[in-house]
Amino acid sequence: MRVTNLLFLYLISWGLCKGSKENIFNKFNLHDGLDTLTTSILSKLDPKVCFAILTDRQYYDILRESIFMSGTESYPVYLVLVSDSDDLLSPNYRTVRMLQEMRRVDCGVYVIYLANGIQMERFFRFGDKYRLLSSHAKYVLLHDYRLFTKNMQKIWKKIINVIFVRQFHPQKRHITSNTTWSWFELTTVPFPPPLKEIFVPKRVDFWQDGHFLRRSRLFEDKTHNLDGQVLRAALLEHVPAITKNFKNENDTNSGATFGGVEVEMIKALSQALNFRIEFYESPQPEIEKWGRYQYNGSFSGLLGEIVSSRTDFALGDFHYTRYHLVLMDLSIPYDTECLTFLTPEILADNSWKTLILPFSSEMWIGVCISLLLVGSIFFILSTSYIYIHDKLITKSSPKKTFCINNLNLQTNAEKNSHLKDGTKDVSTKYEIRRSKDIFDDFSNCILYTYSMLLLVSLPRLPKAWAIRLLTGWYYIYCILLVVAYRASMTAILANPVARLTIDTMDQLAKSKLGVGAWGTETKKFFLTSLDETSQAIGERLEEITSADEAVEKVAKGMYAFYENEHFLRKLRSERNQNTDQQILHIMRDCVIHMPIALGLQKNSPLKLTTDKYVRWITETGLVKKWLSDTIEEFASSVEPQPEGAIVNLKKMTVAFVALGIGYLLATLSLIGEIIYFKCITQKHPLYDKCNLAKYYEK
């Protein structure tokens, strides 16, 4: 045996001295038949977009000829030539750029021929870590025992569409013949794996003398039937995706069952794909929740379970964001959630302002201006009427003057005055005296116009027809105004007490409320927004660790809590069971309608199959049905309304306010009169308490 090894080393050394390594492999027929086999395999594959080739100098010529001989020259080919000294766990920049481009265009077939099995093993570890290898592509690899170590088992649970080409030593065709022939064994990754922690490849076919012996299908769909394999699903209680129910509600240590939209979806998926599901709760769910990045590079909570590949599914109402897509795979979104804020609500007790609430400030200004203008217009018309009337009478009767008192013609005593010449004046002189009308004084104009607005009738109609017409139209105006005021007043007294709520992002940004949410990624979401309002909210947003503490702060009127609408309804329903507590309000405007998806392992082979069934489940309406069942308990929970159309003592506060103002003004007037009487009237020289008429005559 030693002699054989020494001879082999000698021949290799001689080959290195005589020529290249390719000459050595050709001389000893180490690659005999590999080019033909590769051509046969590639001719059966459809890359859809392109071929991706990763090889070294030893297999470069073989792959180059196989690509062009397989009849697939119509597809583009990406070729990465690896040096023997390259460390593919940390490849150079050009190699990484090529791998990124192949991943971007989504090449359907990868052919990786590397003589160094260590390089190949490190390459797969690098590609899996940085998601540069698609788990849905087809791979053709050279068989190497270093690919089947314990560290590689988690990779072969993701990359299952792979063919390992194993070449056996050439053998003589006949005993009496010197011709040799090569044969190859084609194996693949068994999925689901029959044994845990032990990798046993599954034989697919043999290739000999230029043809396949079994003529089996090289790549078949391994995910449509999982043969009852047990898959794990890590859960995090979060409405409406996951709910946790105890058999005994008063005993949290009793057995718990899980429900919710995503649990029902996984159960339906397990029936379709024929696998058994094992649910378990993520570690420390009350503290870690979804999890956060640790100093050692790992993740805690639910993210730690899926990133470390300890579970196949992660169920916890995952948002379809770039942050989650980097850490794991997400199914297509099955629903969208309204993310908004839970804010405190303040009852606006403004009963003392009920008298002025029926009209707006602009309306009150108009009413006050009209009062002043209408009174002045009445006085102007009355004065003009007197002037025009007297002038017309004077012009029409210059020789006789009539005295009219209270609309009756009365004459003075005839004056039989004698002229200087002794003759008697035969002319009779009458004086015209017009009686006073109700709008002749400015004070009366203001007083009567105010009383007309209160629908108080006038003592008598004005004499002038112009003023009578104005009075009629002004009465119509007063009736409309008073009816509108009374109707608005009735509505205010009948409606519930007004509530002060925050329903928009602008209102929340202008308020002085603190803002809280789960995780640091939510804060980054607000800070990186292009909206200045969202950025202002993100600057004061802080991470919370307990939903109960956040709700307690909201109830105290000092906080706003960010979550999905269904989760906030559940919190409000639990909180409002005690009617004495502060009313919690859910902001009407949604900050964003966030897509929600199921979580899978990074590069999971079940991604495409899961997407297909999730789409079917969504299109058939099962998601909406499960959602309605989950939120049934608190979906009908609405914000408790204040008291309805009941006029109570509190609503009539304004009446007592008006009465109090009247009492106050009357008291002040009485005090003023007493002071005037004491300080001015009694000190007057004509004042005599025994003869008051003397004082008042003056």
C-alpha positions as CSV (number, residue, x, y, z in Angstrom):
1,M,0.0,0.0,0.0
2,R,2.8,2.4,0.9
3,V,4.5,1.5,-2.4
4,T,1.4,2.4,-4.3
5,N,1.0,5.7,-2.5
6,L,4.6,6.6,-3.1
7,L,4.3,5.8,-6.8
8,F,1.2,7.9,-7.0
9,L,2.9,10.9,-5.4
10,Y,5.8,10.4,-7.7
11,L,3.6,10.5,-10.8
12,I,1.9,13.6,-9.6
13,S,5.2,15.3,-8.9
14,W,6.3,14.3,-12.4
15,G,3.2,15.7,-13.9
16,L,3.7,19.0,-12.1
17,C,7.1,19.2,-13.5
18,K,6.0,18.3,-17.0
19,G,2.8,20.4,-17.3
20,S,-0.3,21.6,-15.6
21,K,-2.7,19.9,-13.2
22,E,-5.2,19.3,-16.0
23,N,-2.7,17.1,-17.7
24,I,-2.4,15.0,-14.6
25,F,-6.2,14.4,-14.3
26,N,-6.4,13.6,-18.0
27,K,-3.4,11.2,-17.8
28,F,-5.0,9.2,-15.0
29,N,-8.6,9.5,-16.3
30,L,-9.8,11.0,-13.0
31,H,-12.5,13.0,-14.9
32,D,-13.3,10.4,-17.5
33,G,-17.0,10.7,-18.3
34,L,-17.8,13.6,-16.1
35,D,-18.2,16.0,-19.0
36,T,-20.7,13.7,-20.7
37,L,-22.6,13.2,-17.5
38,T,-22.7,17.0,-16.8
39,T,-24.0,17.6,-20.3
40,S,-26.7,15.0,-19.8
41,I,-27.8,16.5,-16.6
42,L,-27.9,20.1,-17.8
43,S,-29.8,19.1,-20.9
44,K,-32.7,18.0,-18.7
45,L,-32.8,21.2,-16.6
46,D,-34.6,24.4,-17.3
47,P,-32.8,27.3,-15.7
48,K,-35.7,29.7,-16.5
49,V,-33.3,32.7,-16.3
50,C,-29.7,31.7,-16.3
51,F,-27.0,29.2,-15.3
52,A,-24.6,29.9,-12.4
53,I,-21.2,28.1,-12.5
54,L,-18.7,28.0,-9.7
55,T,-15.6,26.1,-10.4
56,D,-11.8,26.0,-10.2
57,R,-9.1,25.4,-12.9
58,Q,-9.4,21.6,-12.7
59,Y,-13.1,21.6,-13.8
60,Y,-13.2,24.7,-15.9
61,D,-12.8,23.1,-19.3
62,I,-15.3,20.3,-18.4
63,L,-18.0,22.8,-17.5
64,R,-17.3,25.1,-20.3
65,E,-17.8,22.3,-22.8
66,S,-20.8,20.8,-21.0
67,I,-22.7,24.1,-21.1
68,F,-22.3,24.6,-24.8
69,M,-22.8,20.9,-25.6
70,S,-26.0,20.6,-23.5
71,G,-28.1,22.7,-26.0
72,T,-28.6,25.5,-23.4
73,E,-26.5,28.1,-25.1
74,S,-29.6,30.4,-25.4
75,Y,-29.5,31.0,-21.6
76,P,-26.9,33.4,-20.1
77,V,-24.2,31.8,-18.0
78,Y,-22.6,33.4,-14.9
79,L,-19.1,31.9,-14.4
80,V,-17.1,32.3,-11.2
81,L,-13.6,31.0,-11.3
82,V,-12.2,30.2,-7.9
83,S,-8.5,30.1,-7.1
84,D,-7.2,27.2,-5.0
85,S,-6.1,29.7,-2.3
86,D,-9.5,31.5,-2.0
87,D,-11.3,31.3,1.3
88,L,-14.9,31.1,0.3
89,L,-16.2,31.7,3.8
90,S,-14.9,35.3,3.2
91,P,-14.5,35.6,-0.6
92,N,-13.0,38.5,-2.4
93,Y,-15.1,41.4,-3.7
94,R,-15.4,40.2,-7.3
95,T,-16.7,36.9,-6.2
96,V,-19.3,38.5,-3.9
97,R,-20.5,40.8,-6.6
98,M,-21.0,37.9,-9.0
99,L,-22.9,36.0,-6.3
100,Q,-25.1,39.0,-5.6
101,E,-25.9,39.4,-9.3
102,M,-26.7,35.7,-9.7
103,R,-29.1,36.0,-6.7
104,R,-30.6,39.2,-8.0
105,V,-31.5,37.7,-11.4
106,D,-32.6,34.5,-9.7
107,C,-30.6,31.9,-11.6
108,G,-32.4,28.5,-11.7
109,V,-29.5,26.1,-11.9
110,Y,-26.2,26.2,-9.9
111,V,-23.3,23.9,-11.0
112,I,-20.6,23.9,-8.4
113,Y,-17.5,21.8,-9.2
114,L,-14.7,22.3,-6.7
115,A,-11.9,19.8,-6.1
116,N,-11.4,21.1,-2.6
117,G,-14.3,20.0,-0.4
118,I,-13.4,22.4,2.3
119,Q,-13.8,25.3,-0.1
120,M,-17.2,24.0,-1.1
121,E,-18.4,23.6,2.5
122,R,-17.3,27.1,3.5
123,F,-18.9,28.5,0.4
124,F,-22.3,27.1,1.4
125,R,-22.0,28.4,4.9
126,F,-21.2,31.9,3.5
127,G,-24.1,31.8,1.0
128,D,-26.6,30.6,3.6
129,K,-25.5,33.3,6.1
130,Y,-25.9,36.2,3.7
131,R,-28.8,34.8,1.7
132,L,-26.8,34.6,-1.6
133,L,-28.0,31.1,-2.4
134,S,-31.6,30.5,-3.3
135,S,-33.2,27.5,-1.6
136,H,-35.5,27.1,-4.6
137,A,-32.8,26.7,-7.2
138,K,-31.4,23.4,-8.5
139,Y,-27.8,22.5,-7.5
140,V,-25.4,20.0,-9.1
141,L,-22.4,19.3,-6.8
142,L,-19.4,17.0,-6.6
143,H,-19.8,14.4,-3.9
144,D,-17.4,15.1,-1.0
145,Y,-17.6,13.6,2.5
146,R,-16.8,17.0,4.0
147,L,-20.2,18.3,2.9
148,F,-22.0,15.9,5.2
149,T,-20.6,17.0,8.5
150,K,-22.8,18.0,11.4
151,N,-22.4,21.7,10.7
152,M,-23.8,21.2,7.2
153,Q,-26.9,19.4,8.2
154,K,-28.9,22.6,8.9
155,I,-28.0,23.8,5.3
156,W,-29.2,20.5,3.7
157,K,-32.5,21.1,5.5
158,K,-32.9,24.3,3.5
159,I,-31.2,23.4,0.2
160,I,-33.0,20.2,-0.8
161,N,-33.0,20.5,-4.6
162,V,-29.5,19.2,-5.0
163,I,-27.7,16.3,-6.8
164,F,-24.4,15.0,-5.6
165,V,-22.3,13.5,-8.4
166,R,-20.0,10.7,-7.1
167,Q,-17.5,9.2,-9.4
168,F,-16.2,5.6,-8.9
169,H,-12.8,4.5,-10.1
170,P,-12.6,3.4,-13.7
171,Q,-12.9,-0.4,-14.3
172,K,-12.1,-2.6,-17.2
173,R,-15.0,-3.3,-19.5
174,H,-14.0,-7.0,-20.0
175,I,-11.3,-9.1,-18.4
176,T,-9.5,-9.6,-21.7
177,S,-10.0,-5.9,-22.7
178,N,-7.8,-3.0,-21.8
179,T,-10.6,-0.5,-22.2
180,T,-12.1,1.0,-19.1
181,W,-15.4,2.6,-18.3
182,S,-16.6,5.1,-15.7
183,W,-19.8,5.0,-13.7
184,F,-21.4,7.6,-11.4
185,E,-23.8,7.5,-8.5
186,L,-26.3,10.4,-8.2
187,T,-27.6,11.1,-4.7
188,T,-29.7,13.8,-3.2
189,V,-30.9,15.2,0.1
190,P,-33.8,13.3,1.7
191,F,-36.6,15.6,2.7
192,P,-38.1,15.1,5.2
193,P,-35.0,13.5,6.7
194,P,-35.6,9.9,8.0
195,L,-33.0,10.3,10.8
196,K,-32.3,13.3,13.0
197,E,-28.7,14.5,13.4
198,I,-27.5,11.9,10.9
199,F,-27.2,12.7,7.2
200,V,-28.0,9.7,4.9
201,P,-28.1,10.7,1.3
202,K,-30.8,9.3,-0.9
203,R,-29.8,7.5,-4.1
204,V,-31.5,8.8,-7.2
205,D,-29.9,7.1,-10.2
206,F,-26.7,5.7,-11.7
207,W,-25.0,6.9,-14.9
208,Q,-23.0,4.5,-17.0
209,D,-21.8,4.3,-20.6
210,G,-23.5,7.6,-21.4
211,H,-27.0,6.9,-20.1
212,F,-28.9,6.7,-16.8
213,L,-29.8,3.3,-15.6
214,R,-33.0,4.0,-13.7
215,R,-34.1,7.0,-15.7
216,S,-35.5,8.6,-12.5
217,R,-36.5,12.2,-12.2
218,L,-33.5,14.0,-10.9
219,F,-35.4,16.9,-9.2
220,E,-38.9,16.4,-7.8
221,D,-41.1,18.4,-5.5
222,K,-40.2,17.2,-2.0
223,T,-42.5,19.6,-0.2
224,H,-46.0,18.6,-1.3
225,N,-46.0,15.6,1.1
226,L,-44.0,15.6,4.3
227,D,-45.0,12.0,5.3
228,G,-46.2,12.9,8.7
229,Q,-43.0,14.6,9.8
230,V,-43.1,16.7,13.0
231,L,-42.5,20.4,12.5
232,R,-42.1,22.9,15.3
233,A,-43.9,26.3,15.5
234,A,-42.8,28.9,18.1
235,L,-45.6,31.1,19.3
236,L,-46.0,34.5,20.9
237,E,-49.4,35.5,22.2
238,H,-50.5,38.6,20.3
239,V,-54.0,39.4,19.2
240,P,-55.4,38.6,16.6
241,A,-52.6,36.3,15.3
242,I,-52.1,34.2,18.5
243,T,-54.4,33.8,21.5
244,K,-53.7,31.8,24.6
245,N,-56.6,30.2,26.5
246,F,-56.4,28.4,29.8
247,K,-58.6,25.5,30.7
248,N,-59.2,27.1,34.1
249,E,-59.3,30.9,33.7
250,N,-58.4,31.4,37.4
251,D,-55.4,29.1,37.2
252,T,-52.7,30.2,34.8
253,N,-50.7,27.0,35.6
254,S,-53.4,24.8,34.0
255,G,-53.0,23.5,30.5
256,A,-53.1,26.3,27.9
257,T,-54.4,26.0,24.3
258,F,-53.5,28.3,21.5
259,G,-55.8,29.8,19.0
260,G,-55.9,32.8,16.6
261,V,-55.6,33.4,12.9
262,E,-52.1,32.1,12.4
263,V,-52.6,29.0,14.5
264,E,-55.6,28.1,12.3
265,M,-53.6,28.8,9.2
266,I,-50.8,26.4,10.3
267,K,-53.3,23.7,11.2
268,A,-54.8,24.0,7.7
269,L,-51.3,23.9,6.2
270,S,-50.4,20.8,8.1
271,Q,-53.4,19.0,6.7
272,A,-52.5,20.0,3.2
273,L,-48.8,19.1,3.4
274,N,-49.3,16.0,5.6
275,F,-47.1,17.0,8.6
276,R,-47.7,17.2,12.3
277,I,-47.2,20.5,14.1
278,E,-45.8,21.0,17.6
279,F,-46.7,24.3,19.2
280,Y,-44.6,25.8,21.9
281,E,-44.3,29.2,23.4
282,S,-41.1,31.3,22.9
283,P,-38.9,31.7,26.0
284,Q,-39.7,34.5,28.4
285,P,-42.5,35.9,26.3
286,E,-43.6,38.5,28.9
287,I,-40.1,40.0,28.9
288,E,-38.5,39.4,25.6
289,K,-41.6,39.4,23.4
290,W,-40.4,39.2,19.7
291,G,-36.8,39.5,20.9
292,R,-33.9,41.8,20.5
293,Y,-30.3,41.7,19.3
294,Q,-27.8,40.5,21.9
295,Y,-24.2,41.5,22.4
296,N,-23.0,38.0,21.3
297,G,-24.6,38.4,17.9
298,S,-27.7,36.2,18.7
299,F,-31.3,37.2,19.2
300,S,-33.6,36.6,22.2
301,G,-37.3,35.8,22.3
302,L,-39.2,34.6,19.2
303,L,-36.7,35.9,16.8
304,G,-34.0,33.9,18.5
305,E,-35.9,30.7,17.9
306,I,-36.3,31.3,14.2
307,V,-32.8,32.7,13.6
308,S,-31.1,29.9,15.3
309,S,-33.2,27.3,13.3
310,R,-34.7,25.8,16.5
311,T,-38.2,26.1,15.0
312,D,-39.6,25.7,11.5
313,F,-42.4,28.4,11.9
314,A,-42.6,31.5,13.9
315,L,-46.1,32.8,14.7
316,G,-46.4,36.2,16.3
317,D,-48.1,38.7,14.0
318,F,-44.9,39.6,12.1
319,H,-44.9,42.8,10.1
320,Y,-43.8,42.5,6.5
321,T,-40.7,44.8,6.8
322,R,-37.1,44.7,5.7
323,Y,-35.9,44.2,9.2
324,H,-37.7,40.8,9.4
325,L,-36.9,39.8,5.9
326,V,-33.2,40.0,6.7
327,L,-33.5,37.7,9.6
328,M,-35.9,35.1,8.2
329,D,-38.3,34.3,5.4
330,L,-41.9,35.6,5.4
331,S,-44.8,34.1,3.6
332,I,-46.9,36.3,1.3
333,P,-49.0,38.7,3.4
334,Y,-52.4,37.2,4.4
335,D,-53.9,40.4,5.8
336,T,-53.2,44.0,6.6
337,E,-53.6,45.6,10.0
338,C,-54.3,49.1,11.0
339,L,-51.5,50.4,13.2
340,T,-52.7,53.3,15.3
341,F,-52.5,54.8,18.8
342,L,-54.4,54.3,22.0
343,T,-54.9,57.7,23.5
344,P,-56.7,59.2,26.6
345,E,-60.1,60.8,26.2
346,I,-61.3,63.9,28.1
347,L,-64.9,64.9,28.6
348,A,-65.4,68.6,27.8
349,D,-67.6,69.8,30.6
350,N,-68.7,73.1,29.2
351,S,-72.2,73.3,30.6
352,W,-71.5,76.8,31.9
353,K,-71.1,78.0,28.3
354,T,-74.4,76.6,27.0
355,L,-75.9,80.0,26.5
356,I,-73.3,81.0,23.9
357,L,-72.7,77.6,22.4
358,P,-75.6,77.6,19.9
359,F,-73.9,80.2,17.8
360,S,-70.3,80.5,16.7
361,S,-68.2,83.5,17.6
362,E,-68.7,85.0,14.1
363,M,-72.5,84.6,14.4
364,W,-72.5,86.3,17.8
365,I,-70.5,89.2,16.3
366,G,-73.0,89.5,13.5
367,V,-76.0,89.5,16.0
368,C,-74.4,92.2,18.2
369,I,-73.6,94.4,15.2
370,S,-77.2,94.0,13.8
371,L,-78.6,95.1,17.2
372,L,-76.6,98.3,17.1
373,L,-77.3,99.0,13.5
374,V,-81.0,98.3,13.6
375,G,-81.6,100.5,16.6
376,S,-79.7,103.3,14.9
377,I,-81.6,102.8,11.6
378,F,-84.9,103.0,13.4
379,F,-83.9,106.3,15.0
380,I,-82.6,107.7,11.7
381,L,-85.8,106.8,9.9
382,S,-87.9,108.3,12.7
383,T,-85.9,111.6,12.7
384,S,-86.0,111.8,8.9
385,Y,-89.8,111.2,8.9
386,I,-90.3,114.1,11.4
387,Y,-88.2,116.5,9.3
388,I,-89.8,115.6,6.0
389,H,-93.3,115.6,7.4
390,D,-93.0,119.1,9.0
391,K,-91.4,120.6,6.0
392,L,-94.1,119.3,3.6
393,I,-96.9,120.6,5.9
394,T,-95.3,124.0,6.2
395,K,-95.0,124.3,2.4
396,S,-98.5,123.2,1.7
397,S,-100.3,125.5,4.3
398,P,-98.3,128.7,4.6
399,K,-101.3,130.9,5.6
400,K,-103.0,128.6,8.1
401,T,-101.3,126.7,10.8
402,F,-103.1,123.8,12.3
403,C,-102.6,122.4,15.8
404,I,-103.0,118.7,15.9
405,N,-102.8,117.1,19.2
406,N,-103.2,113.3,19.5
407,L,-104.6,113.2,16.0
408,N,-107.5,115.6,16.9
409,L,-107.9,119.1,15.4
410,Q,-107.9,121.6,18.2
411,T,-108.0,125.4,17.9
412,N,-106.7,128.0,20.3
413,A,-108.9,130.9,21.4
414,E,-109.5,133.2,18.7
415,K,-107.4,136.2,19.1
416,N,-109.5,139.3,18.4
417,S,-106.5,141.3,18.5
418,H,-106.7,144.8,17.1
419,L,-104.2,146.2,14.7
420,K,-102.6,149.5,15.4
421,D,-105.1,151.1,13.0
422,G,-108.1,149.7,15.0
423,T,-109.1,147.0,12.5
424,K,-109.8,143.4,13.5
425,D,-107.6,140.5,12.2
426,V,-110.0,138.2,10.4
427,S,-107.5,135.4,9.9
428,T,-107.5,132.4,12.3
429,K,-104.2,130.9,13.4
430,Y,-103.8,127.2,14.0
431,E,-100.6,125.6,15.4
432,I,-99.5,122.2,14.3
433,R,-98.1,120.1,17.2
434,R,-97.1,116.4,16.3
435,S,-97.5,113.9,19.1
436,K,-94.4,111.8,20.1
437,D,-93.8,108.4,18.5
438,I,-92.3,105.3,20.1
439,F,-89.1,105.5,18.0
440,D,-88.4,109.2,18.4
441,D,-85.8,108.7,21.1
442,F,-82.6,106.8,20.6
443,S,-82.9,105.1,23.9
444,N,-86.4,103.8,23.0
445,C,-85.0,102.6,19.6
446,I,-82.4,100.5,21.3
447,L,-84.8,99.2,24.0
448,Y,-87.5,98.2,21.6
449,T,-85.2,96.5,19.1
450,Y,-83.8,94.4,21.9
451,S,-87.2,93.5,23.2
452,M,-88.3,92.6,19.6
453,L,-85.3,90.2,19.4
454,L,-86.7,88.5,22.6
455,L,-90.1,88.4,20.8
456,V,-91.7,90.9,23.1
457,S,-94.5,92.8,21.4
458,L,-94.4,96.6,21.0
459,P,-96.7,98.8,23.1
460,R,-98.2,100.1,19.8
461,L,-97.3,100.3,16.2
462,P,-95.3,103.2,14.9
463,K,-97.1,105.9,13.0
464,A,-94.8,106.2,10.0
465,W,-95.4,103.5,7.3
466,A,-91.7,103.2,6.5
467,I,-91.0,102.4,10.1
468,R,-93.9,99.9,10.1
469,L,-92.5,98.1,7.1
470,L,-89.0,97.9,8.7
471,T,-90.6,96.6,12.0
472,G,-92.3,93.8,10.1
473,W,-89.2,92.6,8.3
474,Y,-87.2,93.0,11.5
475,Y,-89.7,90.7,13.3
476,I,-89.2,88.1,10.6
477,Y,-85.4,88.3,11.2
478,C,-85.9,88.0,15.0
479,I,-88.2,85.0,14.6
480,L,-85.7,83.1,12.4
481,L,-82.8,84.0,14.7
482,V,-84.7,83.0,17.9
483,V,-85.9,79.7,16.4
484,A,-82.4,78.8,15.3
485,Y,-81.0,79.6,18.7
486,R,-83.7,77.6,20.5
487,A,-83.2,74.6,18.2
488,S,-79.5,74.7,18.7
489,M,-79.9,75.1,22.4
490,T,-82.2,72.1,22.5
491,A,-79.7,70.0,20.6
492,I,-76.9,70.9,22.9
493,L,-78.9,70.0,26.0
494,A,-80.1,66.7,24.4
495,N,-76.7,65.6,23.0
496,P,-74.1,63.9,25.2
497,V,-71.3,65.9,26.7
498,A,-68.7,66.7,24.1
499,R,-65.4,64.6,24.2
500,L,-61.9,65.9,23.5
501,T,-60.1,63.1,21.5
502,I,-56.9,62.8,19.5
503,D,-57.8,61.4,16.0
504,T,-55.0,62.5,13.7
505,M,-51.2,62.4,13.7
506,D,-51.0,66.2,13.7
507,Q,-53.1,66.4,16.9
508,L,-50.9,63.8,18.6
509,A,-47.7,65.6,17.5
510,K,-49.0,68.9,18.9
511,S,-50.1,67.3,22.2
512,K,-47.7,66.9,25.1
513,L,-48.4,63.2,25.5
514,G,-45.6,60.7,25.7
515,V,-45.5,57.9,23.1
516,G,-44.6,54.2,23.6
517,A,-44.3,51.2,21.4
518,W,-42.7,47.7,21.2
519,G,-39.1,47.4,20.1
520,T,-36.5,49.8,18.7
521,E,-37.5,49.2,15.1
522,T,-40.7,51.1,15.6
523,K,-38.8,54.2,16.7
524,K,-36.6,53.8,13.6
525,F,-39.7,53.5,11.4
526,F,-41.0,56.9,12.6
527,L,-37.6,58.6,12.5
528,T,-36.9,57.5,9.0
529,S,-40.3,58.6,7.7
530,L,-40.4,61.5,5.2
531,D,-43.3,63.0,7.2
532,E,-42.2,65.7,9.6
533,T,-45.1,64.9,11.9
534,S,-44.0,61.2,12.1
535,Q,-40.5,62.3,12.8
536,A,-41.6,64.6,15.7
537,I,-43.5,61.7,17.2
538,G,-40.5,59.3,16.7
539,E,-38.2,61.7,18.6
540,R,-40.2,61.3,21.8
541,L,-41.2,57.6,21.3
542,E,-39.9,55.2,23.9
543,E,-39.7,51.4,24.1
544,I,-42.1,49.7,26.4
545,T,-41.8,46.4,28.2
546,S,-45.3,45.8,29.5
547,A,-48.6,46.5,27.8
548,D,-50.4,46.8,31.2
549,E,-48.0,49.6,32.3
550,A,-48.5,51.4,29.0
551,V,-52.3,51.3,29.3
552,E,-52.0,52.5,32.9
553,K,-50.2,55.6,31.7
554,V,-52.7,56.1,28.9
555,A,-55.5,56.0,31.5
556,K,-53.7,58.7,33.5
557,G,-53.8,61.0,30.5
558,M,-50.1,61.2,29.9
559,Y,-49.3,58.6,27.2
560,A,-50.2,57.2,23.8
561,F,-49.6,53.5,23.0
562,Y,-48.8,52.3,19.4
563,E,-50.2,48.9,18.3
564,N,-52.6,47.3,15.9
565,E,-56.3,48.2,16.2
566,H,-57.5,44.7,17.3
567,F,-54.9,44.5,20.1
568,L,-55.9,48.0,21.3
569,R,-59.6,47.0,21.3
570,K,-58.8,44.0,23.5
571,L,-56.8,46.2,25.9
572,R,-59.6,48.8,26.0
573,S,-62.3,46.1,26.5
574,E,-60.4,44.7,29.5
575,R,-59.8,48.2,30.9
576,N,-63.3,49.5,30.5
577,Q,-64.9,46.6,32.4
578,N,-64.7,49.0,35.3
579,T,-66.8,52.0,34.3
580,D,-65.1,54.2,36.8
581,Q,-61.9,54.2,34.9
582,Q,-60.7,56.8,32.4
583,I,-62.2,56.2,29.0
584,L,-59.6,55.0,26.4
585,H,-59.9,56.2,22.8
586,I,-58.4,54.5,19.7
587,M,-57.2,57.1,17.2
588,R,-59.4,57.0,14.0
589,D,-56.6,57.7,11.5
590,C,-54.3,54.7,10.8
591,V,-50.6,55.5,10.9
592,I,-50.1,52.7,8.3
593,H,-51.8,49.7,7.0
594,M,-49.1,47.1,7.7
595,P,-49.0,43.7,5.8
596,I,-48.9,40.6,8.1
597,A,-47.2,37.3,7.2
598,L,-46.1,34.0,8.7
599,G,-42.5,33.5,9.7
600,L,-40.3,30.7,8.4
601,Q,-36.6,29.9,8.6
602,K,-34.2,31.8,6.5
603,N,-33.9,30.1,3.0
604,S,-36.7,27.7,4.0
605,P,-37.6,25.1,1.3
606,L,-41.3,25.4,2.4
607,K,-41.5,29.0,1.3
608,L,-43.0,28.5,-2.2
609,T,-45.4,25.8,-1.0
610,T,-46.5,27.9,2.0
611,D,-47.1,30.9,-0.2
612,K,-49.3,28.9,-2.5
613,Y,-51.5,27.6,0.3
614,V,-51.6,30.9,2.1
615,R,-52.9,32.5,-1.1
616,W,-55.6,29.9,-1.4
617,I,-56.6,30.3,2.3
618,T,-56.8,34.1,1.9
619,E,-58.8,33.9,-1.4
620,T,-61.4,31.5,0.1
621,G,-62.1,33.9,2.9
622,L,-61.0,31.7,5.7
623,V,-58.7,34.4,7.1
624,K,-61.6,36.8,7.6
625,K,-63.7,34.0,9.2
626,W,-60.9,33.1,11.7
627,L,-60.3,36.8,12.3
628,S,-63.9,37.4,13.2
629,D,-64.0,34.4,15.5
630,T,-60.8,35.6,17.3
631,I,-62.0,39.2,17.9
632,E,-65.6,38.3,18.6
633,E,-65.3,38.8,22.3
634,F,-64.1,42.4,22.0
635,A,-65.1,43.4,18.5
636,S,-68.4,44.8,19.7
637,S,-66.7,46.6,22.5
638,V,-67.2,50.3,21.7
639,E,-66.1,53.4,23.6
640,P,-68.6,54.0,26.4
641,Q,-70.7,57.0,25.5
642,P,-71.5,59.7,28.1
643,E,-75.1,60.1,29.2
644,G,-77.5,60.7,26.4
645,A,-80.5,63.0,25.8
646,I,-81.2,63.7,29.5
647,V,-81.3,67.3,30.7
648,N,-79.9,66.9,34.2
649,L,-78.8,69.4,36.8
650,K,-75.3,69.4,35.4
651,K,-76.4,70.4,31.9
652,M,-78.5,73.2,33.4
653,T,-75.5,74.8,35.0
654,V,-75.7,77.6,32.6
655,A,-79.2,78.5,33.9
656,F,-77.8,79.0,37.4
657,V,-74.8,80.8,35.9
658,A,-77.2,83.3,34.2
659,L,-79.2,83.6,37.4
660,G,-76.1,84.2,39.4
661,I,-75.0,86.9,37.0
662,G,-78.4,88.6,37.3
663,Y,-78.2,88.4,41.1
664,L,-74.7,89.8,41.0
665,L,-75.6,92.7,38.8
666,A,-78.8,93.5,40.8
667,T,-76.8,93.5,44.0
668,L,-74.2,95.8,42.5
669,S,-76.9,98.1,41.2
670,L,-78.5,98.2,44.7
671,I,-75.2,99.0,46.3
672,G,-74.6,101.7,43.8
673,E,-77.9,103.3,44.4
674,I,-77.4,103.2,48.2
675,I,-74.0,104.8,47.8
676,Y,-75.4,107.5,45.5
677,F,-78.2,108.3,47.9
678,K,-75.9,108.5,50.9
679,C,-73.1,110.4,49.2
680,I,-74.8,112.7,46.8
681,T,-78.5,113.0,47.3
682,Q,-78.5,113.5,51.1
683,K,-75.7,116.0,50.9
684,H,-77.5,118.3,48.5
685,P,-78.6,121.6,50.0
686,L,-82.2,121.3,48.8
687,Y,-82.6,117.9,50.2
688,D,-85.2,117.7,53.1
689,K,-86.4,114.4,54.2
690,C,-89.6,116.1,55.3
691,N,-90.2,117.8,52.0
692,L,-88.8,115.6,49.3
693,A,-90.9,117.2,46.6
694,K,-88.8,120.4,46.8
695,Y,-85.7,118.4,46.0
696,Y,-87.1,116.4,43.1
697,E,-88.8,119.6,41.6
698,K,-85.3,120.9,41.0
